[in-house]
Amino acid sequence: MLEKGMPMLQFYVEKVNDLKHLKALKKAIVDLLPEFIAGCLILWINRYIKWESIDQAGLLLCQLYPLFLIAAYGYHYAQDAQCSVVEIITYDISFMLLFSYLGNVSLLEGCLSILFFTFILNSFLHVSSKVPSIKGVLPQGAGDYLHKIVLLCLNFIIMAVIIYCGVSIYPMLLMLINGIYFAINSIYGILIVVLITVFFWSTGMHGVAFISTLLRPFWLQMLMLNMSNLLGNQSPLYIGTEPFYQWHVWIGGSGTTLGLVILMRCFSKSNHLRALGKAAIKSGWVNINEQIIFGTPIVMNKVMMIPFFLTPCLCAIVSYIWIFPHSLLYPSFLSPWVFPFLLGGFISSGGTLKILILLIVLFIISIIVYLPFFIYYDKQLKKSEETGGAACIMQE
């Protein structure tokens, strides 16, 4: 039943990933991440230098982020839809600025709402571009020029209608988006995200790639609001940003597998796991664990799938309980995902020493949870190696 269901599930996942607007937005976020990470590292260093001009530049970065995002999105959408890149970017930036001005909407707080209406605008612009040109009535040059003017007028009318309707329903859409923030910021929402991610990994699909397509716009928006508040000497609002998962849940990669790598490297008696631990130790410290997921294997492995699900859930719960009462510990800065977890978590929290204690506790939890399953699986593999058998341990 599972084997029959997986191709169908993968089909729908691919369908979601191929949606033009979501794919363009995902590419835009990925393109902008290095610049945002570099900016966050500078702002983090400035937490110790305390140069006010740097913080002011950081606040400006937060305010301009929606414009950067919509320009990058427009570029990728235009390429995918085979439209004029310059025209789409111009329309999208003009739309965002006009919507913000006429609706008295903050660019930062209203970023996702305006993006939603931009999706609608670009869909209509794509349709309007198919309007046939006037042929045979005027010379070609004059006909093309007139057709361009007619299209511009039509597109500005479409833009005006969408702005009018959008401003009217913006409060309701904002309530909906705030509800999504509340849901994915709660411990229940965080656990659902964790379970969905490890479920996809356990079936052989890239769990983070799928879930980030849907949630990364919300995660990044929540992070920018956190950073803006922190730089403005206010309390951050959200725990469930992407750095929370990266540094408090996915220690060593999805499934919190760094503890398992240490067990394999130091205590394995089977040749297979010991060799795998030696090979994966370097990549595990920089949060790359495909070797472990597919080499152990954890995929479709009834023994190792249990801690693969359990460990990140426990780490998420412990982290949430630890961080929730202290808003200054909320993840508010991006740091490179290839950093070791102690450094990455320390930076994302703004450089708070208390977070290091939590990260060490989480690492110990990952070792303890994986330990009994590792011992059992290692013994089974060792026995199989000694007898020269080819028993499929993962299906026992």
Summary of the structure (lengths in Angstrom):
residues: 396
radius of gyration: 24.9
end to end distance: 17.6
largest distance: 87.3
contacts: 1312
relative contact order: 0.09
helix: 77%
strand: 0%
